[in-house]
């Protein structure tokens, strides 16, 4: 994954998995995990979870291009959600 500051640069029209995070003194804290068909279309301040993401102080996006299709992206997203209790994802526990 590559790390980008929120609001800097432009996103390419490629599929992948992303994590909105905040850097704390002890390391990265994930705020929201998602997957998309296009970073360009998804990673904007119009994201449906943006109020929660911003409210939890997200400063960066970790993004990884995944060309294996939606099933592969959703699998990666599910694996990450199993590990991290992100405050802005709707977890089914």
Secondary structure, 3 states (H helix, E strand, C coil): CEEEECCCCCCCCCCEEEEEEEEECCEEEEEEEEEECCHHHHCCCCCCCHHHHHHCCCCEEEEEECCCCHHHHHHHHHHHHHHCCCCCCCCCC
